[in-house]
Amino acid sequence: MNSRWAAYAAYVNSIAALAQLLSSGGDPKANGAAGLVNNAAGVIWAVSFVPVAYLFYRASRTHANIVSAAAFAFGLFAFGASAFLELATATGQLTFDQETIAYYPVLGGIGVWLVMAGGVAIMETTLPRAPIIFGAVIGGLWFLANVLFGAGGLPSPTAEGPTNDLTDSGILLLETAFLLQPFWGLWLGRALLAPPKPKASARP
């Protein structure tokens, strides 16, 4: 795959993530259009990961075929689960609260993909390292948030106020990663579109 298409997908991913943030808390039943915008942005966000994941896989499969294929397959499963939750909520198959609870482990899965695919890409490819490392950090935050939720309990969408330190810390990590993620898409897209740096000529 041409990296240009993955770059465009990264830009779309950033815009969709920003749209999700601006319409966050939008329940299709309670908030009408705002909720549907949130769900539509969520589907676009999930799908836009696929070209990026495929680029990572294609770039790293020569030297890490099994690991890169496993990361790609895991990512596809997580992206598909994310899109499914958004569509199920938009069509009334899930309530907004049910979607919110189910989304925590799905984000953890996307986080695992960011760490796995990013780690392989950093070690085995010439793709731009800085935005990939940044993405792996975001993925790590989503994964650690789920670890904290596993220890302290999932946050309840209907509960008001703090619950416990572990769960509150998980919420902080989750929200921090969400705020950083649009910048990752912009950075990665820009880096993939940048012309390759000329190789230094060998001295005689």
Buried (B, 14 or more C-beta within 10 A) or exposed (E): EEBEBBBBBBBBBBBBBBBBBEBEEBBBEEBEEBBBBBBBBBBBBBBBBBBBBBBBBBBBBEEBEEBBEBBBEBBBBBBBBBBBBBBBBBEEEBBBEBBBBBBBBBBBBBBBBBBBBBBBBBEBBEBBEEBBEBBBBBBBBBBBBBEBBBEBEBBEBEEEEEBEEBBBBBBEBBBBBBEBBBBBBBBBBBBBBEEEEEEEEEEE
